[in-house]
Amino acid sequence: MNRIEGRVKVTGLATYAAEYPAEGVAYAYPVQSRIAKGRVKHVDAAPALELPGVLAVLSCEDPPSLAEDADPELALFRSRDIAYRGQIIAAVVADTYDNARAAADAVRVDYDPDDHDVILRMDHPGLYKPDVVNPDYPTDTELGDVEAGLAEAATTVDVVYETPVMHNNPMEPHAALAYWDEDGRLMLYDTAQGSSTSRDMIAHTLGLPKDQVRVVARHVGGGFGSKGTTRPQAVLAALAAKAVGRPVKIALTRQQMFDVTGYRTPTIQRLRLGADGEGRLTALEHVAYEQTSTIGEFAEQTATVARVMYATPALRTRHRLVRLDVGTPSWMRAPGECPGMYALESAMDELAYAAGIDPVELRLRNEPETEPYSGLPFSSRDLVGCLREGARRFGWEQRDPAPGVRREGEWLIGTGVASSTYPARRRPSKALAKVLDGGDVLVQVGAADIGTGARTALTRIAAATLNVAPERVHVELGDSDLPDGPVAGGSMGTASWGSAVVRACEELVKDGKEGRADTTDEVAKEAELARHAFGAQFAEVRVSTVTGEVRVSRLLGVFAAGHILDAKLARSQFIGGMTMGLGMALMEETLTDEEFGGFLHRDLAQYHVPVCADIRDVEAVWLDEQDDALNPMGSKGIGEIGIVGTAAAVGNAVFHATGHRVRELPITPAKVL
Ligand code: MOS
């Protein structure tokens, strides 16, 4: 199906958070900390208040009343303590955006600075073991005897990979419009990946009952995780609107987004692999070092992929964190699985070369019967099918395994492969379906369409359940006054909302007029199974021996992700993820400023993402799976698996082209030459 909202989007008629009109609207502009650690001694608002149009200056000089246990990233102006450079420490509210921005420069802040520490190291003395890793996985696991497995191995690999800080850069910047109505209810238009979940977080932060807050996000211009948790702009808009008694709008600049909308933690990962003479793993150890902030614990589940992927008698996974003077890391497309699989799949490639076994064949030989760590049966798993179909389509059989020998003029050519995986879960959701005058059907669900096509997928799901044409189904989403739905995250959106939509439509058929559903019980009663999507990615690169430039001439992804609900939407998700994975491999990196704290890369001129010219030939295909254990649609989430494994496939191809292994992303020309 074509996107239902495609026409309003491409004609500019779709309304985003910052675009809603509001009578008498004022504008808020944040003032950010210029030091990385210390205290705000004094905020002098007087010079700003003298400027034209300025209505108020908010800061810790007059702290707002917020919930005691509010997330410190959202508890604006409550404390004088500064946790990182760029933290919002004050804000100006003025009659126009430009007046607010100009006055923000005039606010004088005196600091009491402390020494800061912003760099992750594998030997950092502050490393500690968190209680769990996201969302609630064990931090460490141990199975069998890893040291013995390595000692008896015919081939071993012991390598360290590094991934940098990375930032989501959705096209729509983080923005919010807030106003309070006469009976004290907060109306908030926000850039949110979940209107119900955002409402809950805002209500909690402000100490309000949930029904006193309404969050609307009908169109969201991308998020990738950065709009999955409520960000400070929403709280700031609400506080500012209260302070000036007018609606208040805020739209973060791209530079501000780098500071306050979360980022992917950098990782240092050590992989130790051992294999017998046939390439079967005798031991696998995956240890991840990551950072968090001093005000929040975000423990990315980087090494959990090693618990899922390959059969081995000995398996050890560990996560260690260090608290630095940085913002709290957050979600970025496939948090955990994406950096974890970069390292694991690169190490598997190194093992394949060390053992003299084809990298596709090595993976086939290590296919497990059950999920390696848990021992649970898979609801379905077709990594083998993806590897075989990918190899066939890519022409893998003709591949000369020798690295660094294919040359066309200045260009060295190579190919690489890597596996992909992502969990296939769902969360409870509610939905309502009812017959409208004239016989069309209205479906309401607190879902979010962040550019993924959720509105379209849910329309198809409802139409299929009701056996009516999709044109007769009207889906309403993106509003917390609709039946509660979970966040668009963890590739769980469609499975979660879709389950509730199916059940509501089934009830509607029984009732004739209206059907309501709440899948809380259905989700709680799910059988204990290992539920994951799998895939295989193949890359061909051309590496310039003159400049070190890497061009990805071909990228193929083959995915086994349950029943695919809509081919057009699915292809877009897969190739979007793969494109982002190509960016991770070659371009994306946010450098931390060791001297002053904060980040050195703060806009799209410095933080490079792939453009059309970088994407030559990208293809995604899928093997349709029948999996009745998942949900009524038989679908697995597809929003994130596309980015998992891409960077390893590209890196492995660079090795095959050049014979040189780059173990630090991104693979920039300087590292290749
Ligand atoms: Mo996505 S990182 O699960 O919002």
Residues whose N, C-alpha, C, O or C-beta is under 5 A from the ligand:
A	BS01	MOS	F224 G225 G228 W331 M332 R333 A334 P335 A488 G489 G490 S491
